[in-house]
Amino acid sequence: MRVDLTSPEFVDGPYPHLAELRAAGPMVRDEDRWLATDHATVAAVLRDRRFGRLWTDWEPAQQMEPFNTLHRNQLMENEPPEHTRMRRLLAGAFGRGHVERMRPRIEELAAGLLARMDGTVDVLAAYAEPMPVYVIADLLGVPREDHEKLRAWSQGIVHMYEQGVSEDVKADAVAASTAFADYVRDVLEQRRAHPGQDLVSDLVAEREGDARLSDDELVATVVLLLNAGHEASVNVFGNGMHALLSHPDQLGRVQAGEVSVATALEELIRYDAPLQLFERTATTDVDLAGVTVHAGEKVACLMGSANRDGAVFDQADSFDVGRDPNPHVGFGMGLHFCLGAPLARLELEITVRRLLERFPRIALTGRSPRRPTWVLRGYESIEVSLT
């Protein structure tokens, strides 16, 4: 079955097409890979250790080396035993109270950004986009004023995760990877000379016996934290807030206190997934959902499709802020479950709650163009009236 995941029609409104794929079966063949379409099959692939996240360098390798180096040394692109070692060290550094210590900083940041908003604004540019970069910058101990170049480098890299990237996108990704890596190496040298109460200092110092993160792994880890922390948070906020403001009855339930923001947040993640596709590769032949996936074949987990599976979610195409339980796959599952999920939930709960408290009459103006991307699904801008 040929599925054009890059067509403007699909990118603009993927969910009817994803429903057709689910109806065709839990595993659908798409040229040189399989598409896992329903919740049970996506969950099985994500949890099955016979499916690995196996990095393959982009070609030409010499030209793409800065981009390849960052990903070759990333937690997300490795499997055990390297993944086990890296995740344990990163979890050890994260586990030193960093996430909870960010709560008052996030509250302060939200108050400061909201105080500058008035009238009609693009809530993404004014609020959602700077917030996660500021948060991650504070967590890592890098200057907030660097947020614009950090965001630009991040976007230059993550555009490579879409389908059918162009040569211009590759060139931008190489330039962004080079500049980003150089920036992080300077930060690492500063922390070695002058350790602080920040995550980079703890990552540099973290040891478990003789195990530690290499310099390339440290650079890749910091870049991953900034990329994931920024892109995912902006798209969750944008997609979720647009859905919330598009359903006044559901917005009213949150504003009246009938449903907590923390509960509603899970539906914001499920309803319009910020990450729509995550690939895994079979390391051996695997029988799954009535088909055999041969060693070396890829399976693309359609995360947004899994989150709209009627076998798991009652009235799955409906937006219900009180949905509970809500077993969405927004943070992944299994070995590669998002390590930053607690920070993401904390940040999003505060930003959404504070926005609704400050501007209870917030409403869409109707101008919300989508980004021309699908794997990382989000809005270009969301214009709102605050009064």
N, C-alpha and C positions, 0 to 999 in steps of 0.2 A: 504494500500500500504506500503510495507516494504522498508524503505530507510536506507541504511547503511552509515551514515554520518561519520563513522570512517574509512572506507576502504581506503587504500592507493591510489586507483584510484580516489576516490572522493576528498580526501584531496589535491591531486596533481593538479587536474583540475576540479573544481566543476561546472563551468558554463554550460557546455553541460548537465550535470545531473540536474542542477537547471532549465534549459529551459524545460526539460522533465516534471519536477514537475509542472511548470507553465501551461504547455499544459494539464496536468491532471486535473487542476482546481485551483481556488483561495484558496481553503481550502482542504488540502489532509490529510487523516488520517494516522498516523504513530504510530501503536501500541497504546500506552497510552496517546498520545497527538495529537494535530492538528498542521499542518504546514501551515502558511500563506505564499503564494508564490509570489503574485503580489504586485505592488506598492500600489494600492488602498486598498487592504485588510490589508497589513502591516500598512499603515497609519491609517486605521480605528481602528485597535487593539491598536496601540500606543496612539491614541487620546481618546479612549473610556474609561471613568472612571470606567466602569463596569469590566474592566480588570485591575488587580492590580499586583504590583511587591511584592509578598508575600513570605517572607523568611521562609524557613523550615530548622531547624538545621540538619547538617550532623550527622549521627550516626557512631559509638557509641558517644553519646553526651559528655560524660566526656572526652574522648580522644580528641575530635574535638573542645572542648570549646574555646581555643584561636582563632581558625579560625572562629567559629560561633559568638563569641563576636564581632569581628571586623565587620562582615557583619550584624549582628542584629542591630547594631547601626549606620549603614551607611545610608546616604541620599538615595542612589540608591535602597536600599532594603526596603524602607518604603513607606507607603502611607499616605494621609491625615488622621488625622490632624498632625501627627508627621512630615511627609514630608514637609508640609506647614511651620511649625515652623522652622525646620532645614534649609530648602532652603532659607527662608527669612533672617535668621541670617547669613548664609554663603554668600548670595548675598550682604548683608549689608557690610560685611567685604571686599568682593571682590570689591565692588563699591567705595572704597576709593582711586581709581587711581592706584591700584597695577598693572593692566595689562599694561596700557600705560607706566608706569614707567619702565617696563621691556624692552621696545624697545631698548634703548641704551645698556643695558646689553647683550641682545641677539645679537645685532650687534657686540659687542666686543667679545663675546664668539665665534661667527661664524668666525670672522677674526683670532682669536687665533688658533682655531682648523684647519682652512684651511692652515694657515702658516706652520703647521707641516706636511702637506700632500705633497707627491711628488711621481712621477713615477706610479707604480701600487699599489693600496691599496684596502682594504675592506672598502668601503665608509660607511657601517653600523657601524663597530667597531670603525673607526677613527673619524666619524663625527656624524652620526645619533643617535647612542646609548648614548654617553656621553652628547650630547646637551640638551635633555629634562630633564635629571636628574639634570644637572647644573642649568637649568632655574627654575625648581621647588624648588631646594635647595635654590637658591637665593631668590625666592618668599617667601619661608617659613622661611628664615633666618637660615638655617642649613649649616654646613661646606661643601663646594664643595668636599673636599677630602674624604667625606664619600660616594661618588657616587657609588663606586663599591659594597659596602655592601647594599646600598639602592636598587640598581638595582637587586642584587641577591635575596633579600627578596621579591621584587616585583614579580620577575619571579617565585619564589617558591609559591606565593599565586595564581597568575593568571593561572597557569597550572591546577588549580582546575575547571576552567570554561570550559574545554574541555569535550567531550563526553567520557564516560566509563573510568574514571580515576582509576589508580592502587593504591594499598596500599602504595607503595613507594611515589607516588605523594601526597597522604594524609599526610604521615608522614613529608615530606618536607614542606608542607603547614602549618602544626601545628608549626614546628620549626621556620619557617620564620615569622609566625604571632606572636609568642611569642617574638622573638628578636625585631621585628619591633615595636610592642606595647611598649616594655620596652624602646626602644630608644626614641619614641615619648613622653612618659611620662616624661622622663628626660628633653626633650626640653620644655615641658609645664611648668615644675617647674622652669626652668631657665627664661622663659618669664614672669612668674608671679613675680619673684623676680626682673627681669631687663627687662621691656618691651622695645621693639625696633620698628623700622619702617618696620615691616614685617607682613606677613599675619597671622602667628601663634599668635603674640601679639594682633592683631585685633580680631582674633577668640576668644581668651581668654577674651577679654574685651567686646565683642559685647553683647548688651542687647536690648531687645524690651519689655518694661514694666518689668514684672517678668521673661520673657522667656530668657533662655540662653542655650548653649550647655553643656551637662554634660561632665564629664571627659571621660567617655567611648565614647561619641559622638565626642568629640574633637579628641581623638586618632584615631577613625575610619575615621573621615573626613580627617585628615592629610594623613593617609595611602591611602585612596581612591584617593586623589589628586596626590600623588606620583605614585600610580599604573596606574591610568588612564592617567596621564600626560606623563608617560614614554612609556607604551606599545602602546597606540594609536598613539602617535607621531612617534615612531620608525617605526611602521607598515605602517602608511600613507606615510611617507617619502620613505621607502623602496619599497613598492608596487608601489607607484606613480612614483618614480624616475626610477625604472626598466621599467615601461610602457613607460615613456617619452624617455628613451634612446633606447628602442626597436622600437620606431617610429621616425626615423630621420626627417621626414617631419614635424611632430608635434613639435619636439624639435626646428627645424629651425624657426617655427612661433613664438615661445617664444623668442628665441635668437635675432630675427630680430625686436622684439618689436611689431609685429602684434597683438599678444595676451599678455596681462599682466600676470605676475606670479600669481597675486591674482585670476584672472579668471581661469587660467589653474589649479590652486590648487583644485578647486571644481571638476574638471574632474579626477584629481589624486585620490581624495577621492572616487568618484563614481565608477570608472572603475574596481577597484580591492579592494573591501571594507575591511578595517582592522578588523571590527567587523561583523561577518557573521550571528550571531544568537542572538536574545534577547527574553527571555521567559516572558510571562505574564500569569496570572491565572484568570479565570472567577470567579467573586464574586457572580454572579447570572446567571441564564440561559440567553444566548444572541443568538439571531438569526443573523447570519452573513454570507454573500456570499452564501446563499442557504443551510446552515447547522445550526444546533442548537448546540452551545457549552454549555454544562451543567456546573453548578456551581462546582468549584473545578477542572475542566479540564484545562490543560495547552495549550497555543498556542505558538509555536515557530515561531517568526517572522524571516523570512529568508531575512536579510538585503541586502546581496549581490544579491539575486534573484530580490528583488524589484528594485535595482539599474540597473538591466539589462532588465527591463520590456519595451518591444517595444511599448506598448500602451502609454507610457509616454515619452520615450526617442527615438528619431529618430535614426535609425541604432544603437541600444543600445549596440551591441557587438563591435562597432567601438570606437576607442580612438580619441576624438576630443577635443583638449585643448580649443577651442573657443566656446564650447557648452554653450549656454545661451538662455533661463534660464536653470538651472541645479538643479531641485528639488530632489536631492539625499537624502537618509535617513541616511547618514553617522554619523550625530550627534544625531540621534533619532528624536522623535517628541513628542508633548504633554507634560505631566507633568514631564517626565524624560528627556526632551531635555538637552543636555550636557551643564552644567553651565560653563565649561571651554572652550567652543567653541571659544570665542574671543581670548583667549590666544593661543589656538592651531593654529588658523588661522594666528595670528601674527608671532608665532615662525616658522611655516612652510613656510610662505611667505618669511621671511628673510633668512632662511637656504637654501631654493631652489634657490632664487635669487642670493645670495652671491656665492654659489657653481658654478653656471653657469657663473657668471661674472669672477670669479677667474680662472676657467678652461673651457674655451669655447670649447675645443676639447675633452672634457670628453667622453669616450665611454666604453661600456661593453666589458669585455674580454670573456664573455660566461660562466663564472663560478659563478652561482647564485643558490645554493641549497636552497630549501624551508625548513621551519620548519615543523616538522611532526604534525602540529596542523591545525585546520580548523576554529573553533569559533573565535579565535584571529589569523587571517591569516597574515603571513609575511614570510620574507626570513631569513635564517640562516646567510648568508653573501652575499654581492654583490661586486664582484671584478671589479674594473674599471681601465682603463688607463687614466691618467690625461693629458698626452701630446701627 
